[in-house]
């Protein structure tokens, strides 16, 4: 089972997992000026970025200069910093105090910040919400029984017209590991069905690059919050 994060094996109860495997590695810096969320993520490192040589979010018009982005289960904040690199106010969220403290130790890239909190605890939810939510190995880390709450949180936190974008780890288990987790298995139909009351699926594809052992097991999806 390729891990979604080093912390994933520590707990099976409502774990909110970090964004990358890199509690020890920083992602490569982007090389040009990015003004959209999707293009802030280097191709090949995040299984995102560009698709067939085309900035995927440029095609779907995901503008991020008008508000903040949330990175759930941010770990040491690598994804959050790459989002901040494009000039977006980015908020990273994690349950782990060590992760948040570690994220704060990295040199600031832009207007990023980190919060120690439970995704499902409404007390921290900002009234104005977020322009976008970046998902990467958070959904697969929470207990499947909490997935409806994840969808409800996304519906509440992403503003109408905003975006939920991410790479969903669908089939983390190797033969003989069925039913184990975290990370837990899921399907495109399950994810789309959970989000359907609040979001419409704009575009999706299976990334052809990714971490060793993950290629063909992930699903990139761009959802738009219904008005």
C-alpha positions in Angstrom: 0.0 0.0 0.0 1.7 3.2 -1.1 1.2 5.6 1.9 -0.6 8.8 1.5 1.4 10.3 4.3 3.8 9.1 7.1 1.2 9.9 9.7 -1.5 7.8 8.2 -0.7 4.6 10.0 -0.7 6.4 13.4 -4.5 6.5 13.8 -7.6 5.2 12.1 -10.1 7.5 13.7 -10.9 10.7 11.7 -7.3 11.3 10.8 -6.8 14.4 8.7 -3.8 13.6 6.6 -1.1 15.9 5.2 -1.0 17.0 1.7 2.3 15.4 0.5 4.6 12.6 1.4 7.3 15.3 2.1 7.5 15.8 5.8 11.2 15.7 4.9 11.2 17.1 1.4 10.3 20.5 0.0 8.7 20.6 -3.4 10.6 22.1 -6.3 9.9 25.7 -6.9 7.8 26.8 -9.8 9.8 28.6 -12.5 7.5 31.2 -13.8 4.8 33.6 -12.6 1.6 31.8 -11.8 -1.8 33.5 -11.4 -4.0 30.5 -11.2 -4.2 27.8 -8.6 -3.7 24.8 -10.8 -0.6 26.2 -12.5 0.9 26.8 -9.2 1.4 23.1 -8.7 4.5 21.7 -10.6 3.7 19.0 -13.1 4.9 15.6 -12.2 5.3 16.3 -8.5 1.6 16.7 -7.6 0.0 14.7 -10.4 -1.6 18.0 -11.3 -0.2 21.1 -12.9 -0.4 20.7 -16.6 -2.3 18.1 -18.6 -1.0 17.3 -22.0 1.1 20.4 -21.9 -1.9 22.7 -21.1 -2.5 24.4 -17.8 -5.6 22.5 -16.7 -7.2 25.3 -14.6 -6.5 27.8 -17.3 -8.9 25.8 -19.5 -11.6 25.7 -16.9 -11.1 29.3 -15.8 -10.3 28.7 -12.1 -9.4 32.3 -11.0 -7.8 32.6 -7.6 -6.9 36.2 -7.3 -10.3 37.1 -5.7 -10.1 35.1 -2.5 -8.4 32.6 -0.3 -7.7 28.9 -0.7 -7.9 26.2 1.9 -5.5 23.2 2.0 -7.1 20.6 4.2 -4.7 18.2 6.1 -1.8 20.3 5.0 1.0 18.5 6.9 4.2 20.6 6.6 2.4 22.9 4.2 4.2 22.1 0.9 1.0 22.3 -1.2 -0.1 25.5 0.7 3.2 27.2 -0.1 2.9 26.4 -3.8 -0.6 27.8 -3.8 0.7 30.9 -2.0 3.4 31.2 -4.6 0.8 32.3 -7.2 -0.3 35.2 -5.0 -3.2 33.5 -3.3 -3.9 33.9 0.4 -3.7 30.2 1.4 -4.7 28.7 4.7 -3.3 25.3 5.7 -5.3 23.1 8.2 -4.1 20.1 10.2 -4.9 18.2 13.3 -1.3 17.6 14.2 0.5 20.3 16.3 3.8 19.0 15.1 2.8 19.4 11.5 1.5 23.0 11.9 4.7 23.9 13.9 6.8 22.4 11.2 4.9 24.2 8.5 5.5 27.5 10.3 9.2 26.9 10.3 9.5 27.0 6.6 10.3 30.3 4.9 7.2 32.1 3.9 6.4 32.2 0.2 3.6 34.6 0.2 0.3 35.1 2.2 0.1 31.6 3.6 -0.8 30.7 7.1 -1.5 27.6 9.1 -4.2 26.6 11.6 -4.3 23.8 14.1 -7.9 22.5 14.0 -10.3 19.7 13.2 -11.8 20.1 9.7 -15.2 19.2 11.1 -15.1 21.7 14.0 -17.4 24.5 12.9 -15.9 26.9 15.5 -13.0 27.9 13.2 -15.0 28.1 9.9 -14.8 31.6 8.6 -18.1 33.2 7.7 -16.8 34.4 4.4 -15.7 30.9 3.4 -13.0 30.2 0.7 -12.7 30.8 -3.0 -11.3 27.3 -3.4 -10.4 24.1 -1.5 -7.3 22.0 -2.5 -7.7 18.3 -1.8 -4.7 15.9 -1.7 -4.7 12.8 0.5 -7.2 14.2 3.0 -10.3 12.5 1.8 -8.6 9.1 1.7 -7.3 9.5 5.2 -10.5 10.2 7.1 -12.7 7.3 8.2 -15.2 6.5 5.4 -18.1 7.1 7.9 -17.0 10.7 8.0 -17.1 11.3 4.3 -20.6 12.8 4.3 -19.3 15.3 6.8 -16.4 16.1 4.5 -18.8 16.9 1.7 -21.0 19.0 4.0 -17.9 20.9 5.2 -16.9 21.5 1.6 -20.3 22.8 0.7 -20.3 25.2 3.7 -16.7 26.4 3.3 -16.4 26.9 -0.5 -18.3 30.0 -1.6 -20.9 29.8 -4.4 -19.0 29.9 -7.7 -15.8 28.6 -6.0 -13.9 25.4 -6.6 -13.0 22.1 -5.0 -9.9 20.8 -6.8 -7.7 17.9 -6.0 -6.1 14.6 -6.6 -8.1 11.7 -5.0 -6.2 8.5 -4.1 -8.8 6.0 -5.1 -7.1 2.6 -4.8 -4.3 2.7 -2.3 -4.6 -1.0 -1.3 -2.5 -3.7 -2.8 -3.9 -7.3 -3.3 -4.7 -8.8 0.1 -5.1 -5.4 1.7 -8.7 -4.7 0.7 -10.6 -2.9 3.4 -7.5 -1.7 5.2 -6.7 1.9 5.9 -5.9 4.7 6.2 -5.6 5.4 3.4 -9.0 4.1 2.5 -10.3 3.2 -0.9 -13.0 5.2 -2.7 -14.5 5.5 -6.2 -15.2 8.4 -8.5 -18.9 7.6 -8.2 -18.8 7.8 -4.4 -16.9 11.1 -4.4 -19.1 12.7 -7.1 -22.3 11.5 -5.4 -21.3 12.9 -2.0 -20.4 16.3 -3.5 -23.3 16.5 -5.9 -25.7 18.5 -3.6 -23.2 21.4 -3.6 -20.9 20.9 -6.6 -20.9 20.0 -10.2 -18.0 18.1 -11.8 -16.4 20.3 -14.4 -13.4 18.2 -15.5 -11.6 15.0 -14.4 -8.8 12.7 -15.6 -6.4 10.0 -14.4 -3.0 11.5 -14.0 -0.2 9.9 -16.0 2.5 11.0 -13.5 2.8 10.7 -9.8 4.6 9.1 -6.9 5.9 5.6 -7.4 3.1 3.1 -6.9 0.3 5.7 -7.4 0.2 6.1 -11.2 -3.2 4.9 -12.4 -4.6 4.8 -8.8 -5.4 8.5 -8.5 -8.1 10.7 -10.0 -7.8 14.4 -10.6 -11.1 16.3 -10.4 -12.2 19.9 -10.6 -15.6 20.6 -9.0 -17.4 24.0 -9.1 -19.6 25.1 -6.2 -23.1 25.6 -7.3 -24.5 29.2 -7.1 
